[in-house]
Amino acid sequence: MCVRTCKRDFDDCNHDLDLGTGGDGCETSLTTLDHCGTCGQRCAKPANGVAACEAHACVNYTLEVGAASPVTPAVHGTPGAPVYDQMCAPGQVLVGLNAVATATVALGFAVVCAPVSLTGSADKPGLRFGEPVVNDKVVGGNWGMAPVDHMLRCPAGSAVNSVNGTLWRYVDERGTFPTDSIKLIILGCSEAAFDAMRRVVFSPSKTLQLGDQSDSVGSYSDPCPAGQVVTGFKGHSGEWLDSLQTHCSTLSLIGSSMGD
């Protein structure tokens, strides 16, 4: 007795296998999004993610912005003034600053963040940045110098993954102010993409600068660890920026089977 069967990962979804050369045989691959594991089992695309058919099962992939953690345990500058919290909302990453500064000194800022989601396909994933969102509260301010408003933005498809700058001590007619504060902020913008292992990697695209290095008494450098991106700042501020602490989060591709 002769029985026709399909090879692994194929099936006869239009039921013409018994027709022999009169039909198209095992015409359907069971590794596609329309027929995953069995005829007609369709893998629906999740919101802000991509779908895949893996090992005959539908898997949904989404992008996760992990919990934020500080690059350094201590703030740069001097604590003591009121505490500020300029962190991006969950699911968002830093893409710039709305800032107040003179030609030489960073006086204050508000973070500009953007939601990030997954695009493309499971085998060739990509990142999509949404519309920037500006924090409605500026920390720091103006203390006697003529400030200029600055709108610092990373290029499209980029996010901030490093921060560095300098500190200074303000000298007025009464002498040297006794504490260090933030003078220069440099944001390192990088394009984000996935490597062959589906890990997020960054390629430098642009630097954004607020203030300058003149009269500096120290410097700081906050590069995010590999695969991480800046998601905000914490620190202390009064009339100016007393201190700054950079926080980073991991961007991860997360897969879950349908029904999980």
Secondary structure, 3 states (H helix, E strand, C coil): CCCCCCCCCEECCCCCHHHHHHCCCCCEECECCCCECCCCCCCCCCCCEEEEEECCEEEEEEEEECCCEECCCCCEECCCCCEEEEECCCCEEEEEEEEEECCCCEEEEEEEEEEEEEEECCCCEEEEECCCEECCCCEECCCCCCCEEEEEECCCCEEEEEEEEEEECCEECCEECCCCEEEEEEEEEEEEEECCCCCEEEEEEEEEEECCCCCCCEEEEEECCCCEEEEEEEEEECCCECEEEEEEEEEEEEEEECCC
